[in-house]
Each structure stands twice: as structure tokens, then as C-alpha cells.
Amino acid sequence: MVRLLTANTLEADELEVALGEILEQLDMDNNCLKNSAGFLFCHPDFIETGVAAGIAEALPFEIVGATTVCNLAQGLRDPAGLTVSVITSDTAEFSAASLPGCTTEEEITKVYEMAAAGRSGVPSLIFPFATTAGGDIAVNVLDKLTGGKTPLFGTNAVDNTADASQAVALHNGNVFHKGLTILVAWGELNARFLVSEISEDFIQKQHAVITESEGHLIKSINDIRPTDYLNSIGISLEQADGNLHAIPFIIDFCDGTKPVARVFYKLTDEGYIITGGIMPKNSTLAVGSLEADDIINLTNRTLDDVLSSGKSTGLLLFPCVSHFWTLGTMPFELIQDKINRDISYQVFYSGGEICPVYDSDGKMHNRFHSFTCVACSFE
């Protein structure tokens, strides 16, 4: 059995008051099962005052988390609050590790090895939280280390600044502006994963082929410069340079899985495009658009899919922060009306969503997404 407990506070200045509110709501003596770990999500104000780190350090189990522009949990109606969501189980155990400044394959491997120390076999689930652009790097390394057998569900930290200068990840009492923290589950932990992406009606029918790329860098599309290709279909990136992040790239890996969306970061002097994920050569590409009505629809679809089984005991829901910028808020009433009050839930606006997808044969593929809404339902 898996249970998700949620608690929240709006007290960003007085640690003792905030911690008291969290502990009272969690009521751990009566609600926690044999093994527990927690997720802490908050507005950057809680980082600046030290309240977030103080709460994480005081709780008697591993805590990982990140900053966000807006989050929602049971009982929290102010998006600028702090939430703690505790995953507790009799059948799973938890470990965690982190490394500030972690960007390379060797460093990501070190984080996993620290979390896996003394364990055998592969984990049942990994929750990564990062503060670096290009989450595919962590996803691909962790996927390789676990032989592609362990689902990954997590996010990049985000804040309300244009350059994410206040975004941090958190592990127990430590916070860092660049790095990686992971929570690892071992043993039986039943979870179902869902991804709701931009609807086909909001994706251009023209598809192109990435003919040259290097990691996150697109060098040519249909054998011409990316800027020239996009100009040919009516998109001038030179004019849109200050708002590139609002243009979704829909990438089909041509491996039987659903396409994933990628975010633009910047143009290079050569006319190349730096994106928020690895762009493999020979993948196909289409340009999408983000619309408020579609965001509401995909949020509805995600919640309907989660609730359709009738088995959910807890829900983590990570919509892309682009949904926040488009809507100007979080659809509180929609989420609260959809989710049964008996199901604990945590909603976190994400700077890049990490969630598995499945091919036509049912094989799992861990992916880094943008512009989506991803869900992990414990059942």
C-alpha cells in the first residue's frame, strides 16, 4: 500500500510557526506507514528566509524538492505557499542523494551511486529534481544506469524570473541553484504515469526532418538552416527572439512512442537553435502553438485519465510552467472539483517535465518533456 500525505503553510518568515503547521497537518504518528520520504515545493520566498530548508531538515526522513511559481495541494488556496507531500509505504523503501553543480554524466552517475549505496537490483521508481536546462542529460544517464527498467518522474525547478535565477532544488537542509537531487524508491510501489500533450488541432500539419544535430542543438532542418526552414513556413525567429520559449517544437523519435514537445532557448550566431532537450538526427519535427482552451482541455484529460481507474491513493501532477504564463493562473477550481477529496494530491508548475511514455508494444521509454501535463498516480 502507498499513501500520499499533504500539508502546507503560508508562513514564509517564522520557521517555528511554519514547521508547527506542517507537523500538525501531517500527524505522522497516526498517518505514516513503515517507510516515508517527502517532496517539498515552494515559492522562492521560502528559500530566501530559510524556512524551506529548516522544514526539510527538521522532518525525520529524506526530503527532496524544488521551487515553483505556483503550486496547489489539498487545503492550499494561495499559490505562493509551501507544500510538503509525504509518500509513505509498507512495501517500499526510500533513499536520496544530491550534488550541487551536477551537469556531467560522471556527476549524475555519482548521485545515483550515492543513493543506491548498499542496495541491490534496480529501483522501482526515481524522482529527479534538477536546476539545469536540458533535462534529457539526467534522464538518459539515469535510464542507462537502471537498464531502462526504472520509470523516472520529476521536474526542473522554476521561478518567476525570465532567467530562472531564483530557481533551486532542495535536499534535506541543502539548497542549490545548479545541480541534481533524486529520491529513489526500492521495492513494491505501484504507480501509473500519464502524459497529456498539445492537441493535434494546435500542431501544424507540415512535418520536417532534423538532418543535422548535436545534443540539444539543431543545426539543420530539411538540409537547410533552422531559421531558414522556419521562415519558409511563416515563422520569423529573428522577430520572435525575445519570446522563443513560447514556440513548441513537437518531435517524433520515430520509435513508436508519442511525440514530445521541446522548448526553444536561444538562437546562435550561425542560425542554429538551442532547445530544451536532445534532438536526434532523423527525428521528425512540427511546430505547435499553446492555447488557453487547449491547456484547460489537456488538464481535464489528464485528471479524467487518472480518476478513471478508481484506484488512485495519491497524485503528483506537474503541468509545464508555460501553462501558467498562458493562463496567468492555475485552474484551482477545475482541479479541486475533479479530484475526489479522499485522494491526496500535489500540483507543481514545472520547468521541464520528466515522465515515461510507452510504445505500441508497451515498452517504457523515459522522456523529458515541455508544454505538457504529466501525472504520477499511486495505486
C-alpha positions in Angstrom: 0.0 0.0 0.0 1.1 3.5 -0.8 -0.3 6.7 0.8 0.4 10.3 0.0 0.0 12.9 2.8 -0.1 16.6 2.1 0.5 19.6 4.3 1.0 23.3 3.6 1.9 26.7 5.1 1.8 30.3 4.0 4.2 31.3 6.8 7.4 32.3 5.0 9.1 34.2 7.9 8.8 32.2 11.1 10.2 28.7 10.9 8.8 27.6 14.2 5.3 28.6 13.2 5.6 27.1 9.7 7.0 23.8 10.9 4.3 23.5 13.6 1.6 23.9 10.9 3.2 21.2 8.7 3.7 18.7 11.5 0.1 19.2 12.8 -1.4 18.6 9.3 0.8 15.5 8.6 0.1 13.9 12.0 2.8 11.4 11.2 2.3 9.2 14.3 -1.2 8.3 13.1 -0.7 8.5 9.3 2.8 7.4 8.3 3.4 3.7 7.3 6.6 1.8 7.8 8.8 3.9 5.4 8.4 7.5 4.3 10.0 10.3 2.3 8.8 13.7 1.2 8.6 16.3 -1.5 8.8 20.0 -0.7 7.7 22.6 -3.2 7.6 26.3 -2.6 7.7 29.8 -3.8 11.3 31.2 -3.8 10.4 33.5 -0.8 10.6 30.4 1.5 14.2 29.7 0.2 15.3 33.3 0.9 14.1 33.2 4.5 15.4 29.7 5.2 12.0 28.4 6.1 12.0 25.7 3.4 15.5 24.4 4.4 14.5 24.5 8.0 11.3 22.4 7.5 13.2 19.9 5.3 15.9 19.5 7.8 13.5 19.0 10.7 11.4 16.2 9.2 12.6 12.7 10.1 13.0 11.3 6.6 14.5 12.2 3.3 13.1 15.4 1.7 13.7 16.5 -1.9 12.0 19.3 -3.8 12.2 22.5 -5.8 10.9 26.0 -6.3 8.0 26.9 -8.5 5.9 29.9 -9.5 2.7 28.3 -8.2 1.6 25.1 -6.5 -1.5 23.5 -5.2 -2.3 20.8 -2.7 -5.2 19.9 -0.5 -6.1 22.8 1.7 -3.8 25.3 -0.1 -5.6 28.1 -1.9 -2.7 30.6 -2.2 -0.3 29.8 -5.0 2.6 31.4 -3.1 2.7 28.8 -0.4 4.9 25.9 0.6 3.7 22.3 0.5 5.1 19.0 1.8 3.8 15.8 0.3 4.9 12.7 2.1 4.9 9.3 0.2 4.6 6.6 2.8 4.6 2.8 2.3 4.9 -0.6 4.0 6.3 -2.2 0.9 8.8 0.3 -0.5 11.9 1.9 1.0 13.5 5.3 0.0 16.9 6.8 -0.4 18.1 10.1 -1.7 21.2 11.9 -2.8 22.2 15.2 -4.4 25.2 17.0 -5.9 25.4 20.8 -6.4 26.8 21.8 -9.7 25.9 18.5 -11.2 25.9 18.7 -15.0 28.0 15.9 -16.5 27.4 12.2 -17.0 30.1 11.3 -14.4 28.5 13.6 -11.8 24.9 12.3 -12.4 26.3 8.8 -12.1 27.8 9.7 -8.7 24.5 11.0 -7.5 22.8 7.7 -8.4 25.6 5.7 -6.8 25.3 7.6 -3.6 21.5 6.9 -3.5 22.0 3.3 -4.4 24.8 2.6 -1.9 24.2 -0.7 -0.2 21.3 -1.7 -2.4 21.0 -4.5 -4.9 18.9 -4.7 -8.1 17.2 -1.8 -9.8 14.9 0.7 -8.1 11.1 0.7 -8.7 11.0 4.5 -9.3 13.3 7.5 -9.4 12.1 11.1 -8.8 14.7 13.5 -10.2 14.7 17.3 -9.5 17.1 19.4 -11.4 18.1 23.1 -11.8 19.9 22.8 -15.1 18.5 23.3 -18.6 18.3 20.2 -20.9 16.8 17.6 -18.5 17.5 14.9 -21.1 21.0 14.6 -19.8 19.9 13.4 -16.4 17.1 11.3 -17.9 19.4 9.5 -20.3 22.1 8.8 -17.7 19.7 7.5 -15.1 17.9 5.5 -17.7 21.2 3.9 -18.7 22.2 3.2 -15.2 19.0 1.3 -14.4 19.0 -0.6 -17.7 15.8 1.2 -18.9 13.8 -0.7 -16.3 13.1 2.1 -13.8 10.5 4.8 -14.5 11.6 8.4 -13.9 9.2 11.0 -12.8 10.3 14.5 -11.9 10.9 18.1 -13.0 13.2 21.0 -13.4 12.9 23.8 -10.8 11.4 27.1 -12.0 10.7 30.5 -10.6 9.0 33.7 -11.7 12.1 35.3 -13.3 13.0 35.3 -17.0 16.3 33.5 -16.4 15.3 31.3 -13.5 17.9 33.0 -11.3 15.9 32.2 -8.1 15.1 28.5 -9.0 16.6 26.0 -6.7 16.5 22.3 -5.9 16.4 21.1 -2.4 17.7 18.0 -0.4 17.0 18.0 3.3 18.5 21.2 4.6 20.6 22.0 1.5 19.5 24.2 -1.5 21.4 24.8 -4.7 20.9 26.8 -7.8 22.6 24.3 -10.1 22.6 20.6 -9.6 20.6 17.4 -9.2 18.8 15.7 -6.4 17.0 12.4 -6.6 14.6 10.4 -4.5 14.8 6.6 -5.2 12.1 4.1 -4.3 13.0 0.4 -3.8 10.5 -2.4 -3.6 6.9 -2.6 -4.4 5.4 0.8 -5.4 2.5 0.7 -7.8 2.4 3.9 -9.9 0.8 4.8 -13.2 2.1 7.5 -15.5 0.3 9.8 -17.9 1.3 12.5 -20.3 -1.2 14.9 -21.9 0.4 16.9 -24.8 -0.7 19.7 -27.1 -3.7 18.6 -29.2 -3.3 17.8 -32.8 -5.5 20.7 -33.8 -2.8 23.0 -32.5 0.1 21.4 -34.3 1.0 22.4 -37.9 0.5 19.6 -40.4 3.8 20.3 -42.1 6.4 17.9 -40.8 10.2 18.2 -41.4 13.2 16.1 -40.7 16.1 17.1 -38.4 19.0 16.5 -40.8 21.9 17.6 -38.6 22.0 18.0 -34.8 24.3 17.8 -31.8 22.7 17.1 -28.5 20.3 19.9 -27.8 21.5 21.9 -30.8 19.5 21.7 -34.1 21.9 22.5 -37.0 19.7 21.8 -40.0 16.1 21.0 -40.9 15.4 19.5 -44.3 19.1 20.2 -45.1 18.8 24.0 -44.6 19.5 26.2 -41.6 16.7 26.0 -38.9 16.0 29.7 -39.2 15.6 29.4 -43.0 13.2 26.5 -42.6 11.0 28.2 -40.1 11.0 31.4 -42.2 9.8 29.2 -45.1 6.7 28.2 -43.1 6.0 31.7 -41.9 7.8 31.9 -38.6 10.5 34.5 -38.2 12.6 33.6 -35.2 14.6 36.8 -35.6 11.5 38.8 -34.8 10.4 36.3 -32.1 13.8 36.1 -30.4 12.6 37.5 -27.1 9.8 35.0 -26.9 11.3 31.8 -28.3 10.2 29.8 -25.3 6.5 30.2 -26.3 7.0 28.2 -29.6 6.7 24.4 -29.1 8.7 22.0 -31.2 6.9 18.7 -31.5 9.5 15.9 -32.0 8.7 12.4 -33.2 11.5 10.0 -32.4 10.1 7.5 -34.9 10.3 4.7 -32.4 6.5 4.0 -31.9 6.2 6.4 -28.9 4.1 9.5 -28.8 5.9 12.7 -30.0 7.3 15.0 -27.3 7.4 18.8 -27.1 10.6 20.8 -26.8 11.1 24.4 -25.8 13.4 26.9 -27.6 16.1 28.6 -25.5 18.0 30.7 -28.0 19.4 31.2 -31.4 23.1 31.0 -32.1 25.0 33.3 -34.5 25.1 30.5 -37.0 21.3 30.3 -37.1 21.2 27.1 -35.0 18.6 26.6 -32.3 19.4 25.5 -28.8 16.4 23.6 -27.3 15.4 22.1 -24.0 16.0 18.5 -25.0 18.1 16.2 -27.2 17.1 16.5 -30.8 18.2 13.3 -32.6 19.1 13.3 -36.2 16.3 11.9 -38.5 13.6 12.7 -36.0 10.6 14.5 -37.5 9.6 17.9 -36.4 6.4 20.0 -36.4 5.6 23.4 -34.9 2.8 23.8 -32.4 1.1 26.6 -30.5 0.0 26.9 -26.9 -3.6 28.0 -26.4 -5.5 28.6 -23.2 -8.5 26.4 -24.2 -6.2 23.5 -25.1 -4.4 23.8 -21.7 -7.8 23.5 -19.9 -8.7 20.5 -22.1 -5.5 18.7 -21.5 -5.7 19.3 -17.8 -9.2 17.8 -17.9 -8.0 14.8 -19.9 -5.1 14.1 -17.5 -7.4 14.2 -14.5 -10.0 12.1 -16.2 -7.4 9.5 -17.1 -6.1 9.4 -13.5 -9.5 9.1 -12.0 -10.8 6.6 -14.5 -9.2 3.6 -12.7 -10.8 4.5 -9.4 -7.7 3.2 -7.6 -5.6 6.3 -7.0 -4.4 6.8 -3.4 -2.3 9.9 -4.3 -1.5 12.1 -7.2 1.5 14.1 -8.3 0.6 16.4 -11.2 3.3 18.5 -13.0 2.0 20.9 -15.6 4.5 22.9 -17.6 5.1 26.5 -16.4 4.2 27.7 -19.9 0.6 26.8 -18.9 0.9 29.3 -16.0 2.3 32.1 -18.3 -0.5 31.4 -20.8 -3.4 31.3 -18.3 -2.0 33.8 -15.9 -3.0 31.5 -13.0 -3.6 27.9 -12.0 -7.0 26.3 -12.7 -7.7 25.8 -9.0 -11.4 25.2 -9.2 -11.1 22.8 -12.1 -8.5 20.7 -10.3 -10.3 20.8 -6.9 -13.6 19.9 -8.5 -12.2 17.0 -10.5 -10.2 15.3 -7.7 -12.0 13.4 -5.1 -11.3 14.8 -1.7 -10.3 11.4 -0.5 -7.3 11.5 -2.9 -4.3 13.5 -1.7 -2.7 15.5 -4.5 0.2 17.8 -5.3 0.2 20.1 -8.3 3.5 21.7 -9.2 4.3 24.0 -12.1 7.3 22.6 -13.8 10.3 23.9 -15.7 10.6 20.7 -17.7 8.6 17.5 -17.1 10.2 14.1 -16.7 7.8 11.2 -17.3 7.7 7.8 -19.1 5.9 7.2 -22.3 5.1 3.8 -23.9 5.5 2.5 -27.4 2.9 0.3 -29.3 4.5 -2.8 -27.8 4.0 -1.5 -24.3 7.8 -0.9 -23.7 8.6 2.1 -21.5 10.7 5.0 -22.6 11.8 7.7 -20.1 11.4 11.2 -21.7 12.0 14.8 -20.9 9.0 17.0 -22.0 8.0 20.6 -22.3 4.5 22.2 -22.7 2.8 19.0 -21.3 0.9 18.0 -18.2 2.3 14.8 -16.6 0.9 12.7 -13.8 2.1 10.0 -11.4 -0.8 8.2 -9.7 -0.1 5.8 -6.9 -2.5 2.9 -7.0 
